Amino acid sequence: MVAMLVGLILIAFAVIACLPAGLNWGTDIIAFLKGAAPVLAAFVGMIALFIGFADIKDKKEAKKEEAAKQAEEK
């Protein structure tokens, strides 16, 4: 319950901060998002590469285990 209340307060603050009648931080927020977008894209791209490499490694390991299991059965 407390987490929901804090979440609602933070969302309300974010909305008020963007409104011209509120804190009028809209242009600053857009500038921050423009600057953070390339860094965020690079970070997400690196994570995707790591996940892809791990997936390839897992598939190779699964093939080795399957081959060992088949050899054991014969």
C-alpha positions in Angstrom: 0.0 0.0 0.0 2.8 2.4 0.9 4.6 1.5 -2.3 1.5 2.3 -4.4 1.2 5.7 -2.6 4.8 6.6 -3.2 4.5 5.5 -6.8 1.4 7.7 -7.3 3.2 10.7 -5.7 6.3 10.3 -7.9 4.1 10.0 -11.1 2.2 13.2 -10.0 5.5 15.0 -9.5 6.8 13.9 -12.9 3.6 15.2 -14.6 3.6 18.5 -12.6 7.3 19.0 -13.4 6.6 18.8 -17.2 3.6 21.1 -17.2 4.1 24.8 -18.1 2.0 25.8 -15.1 4.1 23.6 -12.8 7.8 23.5 -12.7 8.1 23.9 -16.5 11.0 21.4 -16.8 9.7 20.1 -20.1 12.5 21.4 -22.2 15.1 20.2 -19.8 13.6 16.8 -19.7 13.6 16.6 -23.5 17.2 17.7 -23.6 18.1 15.0 -21.0 16.2 12.3 -23.0 18.0 13.4 -26.2 21.4 13.0 -24.5 20.6 9.8 -22.7 19.1 8.0 -25.7 22.5 7.1 -27.4 23.9 5.9 -24.1 20.8 3.8 -23.3 20.8 2.4 -26.9 24.5 1.3 -26.5 23.8 -0.2 -23.1 20.8 -2.2 -24.4 22.8 -3.3 -27.4 25.6 -4.6 -25.2 23.1 -6.5 -23.1 21.5 -8.0 -26.2 24.9 -9.1 -27.4 25.7 -10.8 -24.1 22.4 -12.6 -24.2 23.0 -13.7 -27.8 26.4 -15.0 -26.9 25.1 -16.9 -23.9 22.3 -18.4 -26.0 24.8 -19.6 -28.6 27.0 -21.1 -25.8 23.9 -22.8 -24.3 22.9 -24.3 -27.6 26.4 -25.7 -28.2 26.5 -27.2 -24.7 23.0 -28.8 -25.3 24.3 -30.3 -28.5 27.3 -31.8 -26.7 25.1 -33.2 -24.0 22.7 -34.7 -26.5 25.7 -36.3 -28.4 27.0 -37.7 -25.2 23.6 -39.1 -24.3 23.2 -40.7 -27.7 26.7 -42.2 -27.4 26.0 -43.5 -24.0 22.8 -45.2 -25.2 24.6 -47.1 -27.9 
